[in-house]
């Protein structure tokens, strides 16, 4: 079907990122008006592109937000918040606006028309207008959650994941008919205080436990301290973290956790699976290597400190450790644990490469101590 689109673009004057000039306006995206042949009406689509979009040629995953008039800004904010620890990739955020008088119709009796609008009009428009990759996630709250839970099961080719807040249901027949060769992720959240919808999400949860099909990866979280109107923002945050659970570097709370998960074999498997899913290098990344070295140092575990320093010796040549501070820190730790040769090596490196530092006295004293004890 040939699509007819009318576009109007305008800046959102919403404060999200710091302005460059005093009293300057701040833009986080554009409006597009789509004249839909499926809905026989015009719809406003809000689009936010990530930082650096115009300067790159990269393709980005897309997060589609139903009820964009309410949750588009939440999607933008959550995406930015999760980028700080690089827990998720940069994303294009698309808000699909609706109004209170018609949303239950489109998400209910007319849901097939709305699906045609979404799959045949909105997604092709976004793909042709922006640099997108094949990774699409959709979010829905309340009525939109019921709609989206069926959508992803009936049309698994359209989306890779769905985030549901305060609603969600699909019959066992729909679930049994689900078929996809790659993993599809379903995250559902509700509040114990949401007396309107909790029985439906609980029933959906039970159906998924009994009939959950292969390649549907799902999770249901129930919260105590949110209500019907407030959970959506948290659900977006938790849902994106669930979908991108193996995107970020690894962080461990203890050496024992590292051991329990499988140690070095676990690290290698994790990063191979991450590369398979998202692309990139299969090697253990530097952030994980750094974290394990610092964890062992912080917990005063010399056995694993020595292991990580040996296994991850390549990371020690990076710019992060090119300072008297780190050479002194490592030297003092080796000295404490009576590995005098390695203490000498780090103290010598610190004094030679970074002369006249504020750690010079400590390193000279440590070097002298290590040499006397070694002899």
MIGU-220247 format. One line per 10 residues: their letters; for each residue x, y, z of C-alpha. Coordinates in Angstrom, 1 decimal. Example, Ala and Ser with C-alpha at 12.3 -4.5 7.8 and 13.67 -1.06 7.14 Angstrom:
<recs>
as	12.3/-4.5/7.8  13.7/-1.1/7.1
</recs>
This chain:
<recs>
xxxxxxxxxx	0.0/0.0/0.0  1.3/3.4/-1.0  1.7/5.5/2.1  0.7/9.2/2.2  2.6/11.3/4.7  2.3/14.9/5.6  5.2/16.1/7.7  5.3/19.0/10.1  8.5/19.4/12.1  8.9/21.6/15.1
xxxxxxxxxx	11.2/21.8/18.0  10.2/20.6/21.5  11.1/23.4/24.0  11.7/20.9/26.8  14.7/21.2/29.1  16.7/17.9/28.8  20.3/18.9/28.0  22.3/22.0/28.9  21.9/25.0/26.7  25.0/26.5/25.0
xxxxxxxxxx	23.9/30.1/25.3  22.1/32.1/28.0  18.3/32.0/27.4  18.6/29.8/24.3  15.9/27.3/23.5  16.5/23.6/24.0  15.3/21.1/21.4  15.0/17.4/22.1  13.2/16.2/18.9  10.7/16.9/16.2
xxxxxxxxxx	7.1/16.3/15.5  5.9/14.5/12.4  2.2/14.4/11.4  1.3/11.2/9.5  -1.9/11.1/7.5  -2.9/7.5/8.1  -4.9/5.6/5.5  -5.4/2.7/8.1  -6.8/5.0/10.8  -8.3/7.5/8.4
xxxxxxxxxx	-6.9/10.3/10.6  -3.8/12.3/11.2  -1.4/11.2/14.0  1.4/13.1/15.7  4.7/11.1/15.9  7.4/12.5/18.2  11.0/11.6/17.4  14.2/12.0/19.4  17.6/11.2/18.0  20.5/10.4/20.3
xxxxxxxxxx	23.5/12.7/21.0  25.9/12.7/18.1  23.3/11.4/15.6  24.0/14.1/13.0  27.8/13.7/13.2  27.8/9.9/12.6  26.7/7.3/10.1  25.7/4.8/12.7  22.4/3.0/12.7  20.4/2.9/15.9
xxxxxxxxxx	17.8/0.7/17.7  14.3/2.3/18.1  12.1/2.5/21.2  8.5/3.0/20.2  6.4/4.6/23.0  2.6/4.2/22.8  0.8/7.1/24.4  3.7/9.3/23.5  1.8/12.4/24.7  2.4/11.0/28.2
xxxxxxxxxx	5.6/8.9/28.1  7.7/10.2/25.3  9.7/12.4/27.6  10.1/9.5/30.0  11.5/7.4/27.2  14.1/10.1/26.4  15.0/10.6/30.0  15.4/6.9/30.8  17.5/6.3/27.7  19.8/9.1/28.7
xxxxxxxxxx	20.0/7.9/32.3  21.0/4.4/31.2  23.6/5.7/28.8  25.7/7.1/31.7  26.9/3.7/32.7  26.5/2.5/29.1  23.9/0.0/30.2  22.1/0.3/26.8  23.1/1.6/23.4  22.1/5.0/22.0
xxxxxxxxxx	18.6/4.8/20.7  16.0/6.7/18.6  12.9/7.3/20.7  9.5/7.5/18.9  6.4/8.6/20.7  3.1/7.8/19.1  0.5/10.2/20.4  -3.1/9.3/21.2  -6.0/10.9/23.0  -8.0/9.7/26.0
xxxxxxxxxx	-11.3/9.5/24.1  -10.0/7.1/21.4  -7.1/5.2/22.9  -9.2/2.3/24.2  -10.9/1.9/20.8  -7.6/1.7/19.0  -6.1/-0.6/21.6  -9.3/-2.7/21.8  -12.0/-3.2/19.1  -9.9/-1.5/16.4
xxxxxxxxxx	-6.5/-3.0/17.3  -6.0/-4.7/14.0  -6.3/-1.3/12.2  -3.9/0.2/14.7  -1.4/-2.7/14.1  -1.6/-2.0/10.4  -0.9/1.7/11.1  2.0/0.9/13.3  3.6/-1.9/11.2  2.8/-0.6/7.7
xxxxxxxxxx	3.0/3.1/8.2  4.9/4.2/11.2  7.8/1.8/11.2  8.5/2.2/7.4  8.4/6.0/7.8  10.9/5.9/10.7  13.1/3.4/8.9  13.1/5.6/5.7  13.6/8.9/7.5  16.2/7.9/10.1
xxxxxxxxxx	19.2/5.6/10.3  17.7/2.6/12.1  18.9/-0.9/12.6  16.7/-4.0/12.9  16.3/-3.8/16.7  12.8/-2.5/17.6  11.3/-2.3/21.1  7.8/-1.2/22.0  6.4/0.2/25.3  2.8/0.3/26.5
xxxxxxxxxx	1.1/1.4/29.7  -2.4/0.2/30.8  -4.6/-0.2/27.7  -1.5/0.1/25.5  0.1/-2.7/27.5  -2.8/-5.1/26.8  -2.6/-4.2/23.1  1.2/-4.5/23.0  1.3/-7.9/24.7  -0.8/-9.4/22.0
xxxxxxxxxx	1.0/-7.4/19.2  4.4/-8.9/19.9  3.1/-12.4/20.0  1.0/-12.1/16.8  3.6/-10.0/14.9  6.9/-11.2/16.3  8.7/-10.0/13.1  7.9/-6.4/13.9  9.5/-6.1/17.3  12.4/-7.7/19.3
xxxxxxxxxx	11.0/-6.8/22.7  8.1/-5.3/24.6  7.9/-3.5/27.9  4.5/-3.6/29.6  3.4/-1.5/32.6  0.1/-1.9/34.5  -1.4/-4.3/32.1  -0.8/-7.1/29.7  -2.6/-10.3/28.7  -2.6/-12.9/26.0
xxxxxxxxxx	-4.5/-16.1/25.8  -2.8/-19.5/25.9  -3.9/-20.0/22.3  -2.0/-16.8/21.2  1.0/-17.8/23.2  1.1/-21.3/21.8  0.9/-19.9/18.2  4.0/-17.7/18.8  6.9/-18.8/16.7  10.3/-17.1/16.2
xxxxxxxxxx	13.8/-18.3/15.5  15.4/-15.6/17.6  14.8/-14.5/21.1  12.0/-12.0/21.7  11.9/-10.3/25.1  8.8/-9.5/27.2  9.1/-7.5/30.4  5.9/-6.9/32.4  5.6/-4.8/35.6  2.8/-4.1/37.9
xxxxxxxxxx	2.1/-2.7/41.4  0.4/-4.5/44.2  -1.6/-1.3/44.6  -3.0/-1.4/41.0  -6.3/-2.9/41.9  -7.6/-2.3/38.3  -5.1/-4.5/36.4  -3.2/-6.8/38.8  -5.6/-9.7/38.3  -5.0/-9.7/34.6
xxxxxxxxxx	-1.2/-9.4/34.8  -1.1/-12.2/37.4  -3.2/-14.4/35.1  -0.9/-13.6/32.2  2.1/-14.5/34.3  0.6/-17.9/35.1  -0.2/-18.6/31.5  3.4/-17.7/30.5  4.8/-20.0/33.2  2.7/-22.9/31.9
xxxxxxxxxx	2.8/-22.3/28.2  5.8/-20.0/27.6  7.1/-20.8/24.1  10.7/-21.3/23.0  12.5/-18.1/22.2  10.2/-15.9/24.3  12.3/-14.6/27.1  10.1/-13.0/29.8  10.0/-11.5/33.3  7.3/-10.3/35.6
xxxxxxxxxx	8.1/-7.8/38.4  5.6/-6.8/41.1  6.3/-3.7/43.1  5.1/-2.5/46.5  5.7/1.3/46.4  4.2/2.4/43.1  0.6/3.0/42.0  -1.3/2.7/38.7  -0.2/6.1/37.5  3.4/6.1/38.6
xxxxxxxxxx	4.9/2.8/37.6  5.3/3.4/33.9  8.6/5.4/34.3  10.2/2.7/36.5  8.9/0.0/34.1  10.6/1.7/31.2  13.9/1.8/33.2  13.7/-1.8/34.3  12.4/-3.1/31.0  15.3/-1.6/29.0
xxxxxxxxxx	17.7/-3.0/31.5  16.1/-6.4/31.1  16.2/-6.3/27.3  19.8/-5.2/27.3  20.9/-7.4/30.2  24.1/-8.5/28.5  25.0/-5.2/26.8  27.0/-3.6/29.5  30.4/-4.5/31.0  30.3/-6.9/33.9
xxxxxxxxxx	30.5/-5.6/37.5  30.8/-8.0/40.5  30.0/-7.4/44.1  32.6/-9.8/45.4  35.3/-12.2/44.4  33.0/-15.0/45.5  30.3/-13.9/43.1  32.9/-14.0/40.3  33.9/-17.6/41.3  30.3/-18.8/41.7
xxxxxxxxxx	29.3/-17.6/38.3  32.1/-19.5/36.7  35.2/-17.3/36.8  37.2/-16.7/33.6  35.0/-19.2/31.7  31.9/-17.1/32.6  33.7/-13.9/31.4  34.6/-15.4/28.0  31.1/-16.9/27.4  29.4/-13.6/28.4
xxxxxxxxxx	31.4/-11.5/26.0  31.1/-14.0/23.1  27.4/-14.0/23.6  27.3/-10.2/23.8  29.2/-10.0/20.5  26.9/-12.5/18.9  23.9/-10.5/19.9  25.0/-6.9/19.5  28.2/-7.2/17.3  31.6/-5.9/18.3
xxxxxxxxxx	34.6/-7.6/19.9  34.4/-11.0/21.7  37.3/-10.1/24.0  36.7/-9.2/27.7  36.4/-5.4/27.7  38.7/-3.1/29.6  36.0/-1.9/32.0  35.4/-5.4/33.3  39.2/-6.1/33.6  39.7/-2.8/35.5
xxxxxxxxxx	36.7/-3.6/37.8  38.0/-7.0/38.7  41.5/-5.7/39.5  40.1/-3.0/41.7  37.7/-5.4/43.4  40.5/-7.7/44.4  42.6/-4.7/45.6  39.6/-3.3/47.5  38.9/-6.6/49.2  42.6/-7.2/49.9
xxxxxxxxxx	42.5/-10.5/48.0  46.0/-10.8/46.8  45.5/-14.2/45.2  42.9/-12.9/42.7  44.6/-9.5/42.4  47.7/-11.3/41.2  45.6/-13.5/38.9  43.8/-10.5/37.3  47.1/-8.5/37.0  48.5/-11.4/35.1
xxxxxxxxxx	45.5/-12.3/33.0  44.7/-8.7/32.2  48.2/-7.4/31.8  47.2/-5.7/28.5  44.9/-3.3/30.3  47.9/-2.1/32.4  49.4/-0.5/29.3  46.4/1.7/28.7  46.3/5.4/29.5  44.3/4.9/32.7
xxxxxxxxxx	47.4/3.5/34.5  49.9/6.0/33.0  50.4/7.9/36.2  52.5/7.9/39.4  49.3/7.4/41.4  48.7/3.9/39.9  52.3/2.8/40.0  52.5/3.8/43.7  49.1/2.1/44.5  50.2/-1.2/42.8
xxxxxxxxxx	53.7/-1.0/44.3  52.3/-0.5/47.9  49.9/-3.4/47.5  52.6/-5.8/46.2  54.8/-4.6/49.1  52.1/-5.3/51.6  51.7/-8.8/50.4  55.5/-9.4/50.2  55.8/-9.7/46.4  58.9/-7.6/46.5
xxxxxxxxxx	59.9/-7.9/42.9  56.6/-6.7/41.5  56.7/-3.9/44.1  60.1/-2.9/42.9  59.0/-3.0/39.3  56.1/-0.6/39.9  58.0/1.8/42.1  60.8/2.0/39.5  58.2/2.6/36.8  56.6/5.4/38.8
xxxxxxxxxx	59.8/7.1/39.6  61.3/6.9/36.1  58.2/7.7/34.0  56.6/10.2/36.3  59.4/12.2/38.1  58.6/14.9/40.7  55.1/13.6/41.4  53.4/14.0/44.8  53.9/10.3/45.3  57.7/10.4/44.8
xxxxxxxxxx	58.5/10.2/48.5  56.2/7.3/49.1  57.6/5.4/46.1  61.2/6.0/47.1  60.5/4.7/50.6  58.6/1.8/49.2  61.3/1.0/46.8  64.0/1.0/49.5  61.8/-1.2/51.7  61.1/-3.7/49.0
xxxxx	64.8/-3.9/48.0  65.9/-4.4/51.6  63.3/-7.1/52.2  64.0/-8.9/48.9  67.7/-9.1/49.7
</recs>
